[in-house]
Amino acid sequence: MLAYYVKKNKCYFLPESAVAMLVGVVIGGIARLNLTDLTLFSFSPELFFFVLLPPIIFEAGYSLEKKGFFDNIGAICLYAFGGTIISAFAVGWLTFMFAQNGLIGHVDRDNAMEALLFGALISAVDPVATLSM
């Protein structure tokens, strides 16, 4: 319903995903203030991975313009691989520098491997979706 309203009234000052998050925050805040038993609003990972995620992936693949995708495959791969590698090293280096300066505890100050592994784990998300925001 939200996507229909946005497209019908041409409200493009916020991305649709940002509006959906704001609606969720408002509804969750109202529910938390007015209800004492929140078991109705509990969210299990199984529900997300087996019920909600497959239709999202199917719709994304179904509505993908193949010509535009394959025309831009070089740029997509560059952002995906290059962006992830740059992000991993940047996050790892910053984590190591913060640990050496005493701003972060429980990180090895002598060996950068732990910080670089952390950077690789944190950066292993969908960089194309992150860069498109």
Phi, psi and omega in degrees: 000322180296316180295322178296316180297317180296316182288323181291317183264002178052051177266091184247023180282341174231145174296153182300323180294323178293320178294319179297320177294319179296319177297318178297320179295317181294313180295318177296320178295317178296318179295319181293325180285326188260342184244145176262327180259107183259020181293336176296329183264012178291148187230117182263148178297327179298319177300317181293308187288328185257343183244311187274322185289317181303317177295328178294314179294318179298316181295321179296318178289324181290323183268003181288132175277110186296321181296314179296324179295310184285337174291331183250020185298327179294313179293323179297313180293322178299312179294320183294307183280310181296317179296321179293318180293315178297317180296320180297314180290322180294314180293318179297316180295315179296320177298317179295318179295318178295323178292320179294328179273001177082012180277338179235130177264170176063026174235136182296123182275345184262333184237126184279355185300317181297317179293322179291324175296320176299316178298321179293321179291318182289326184276353183276055174245186180281096185292331180293318178292323179294317181289337181280350182289000000 
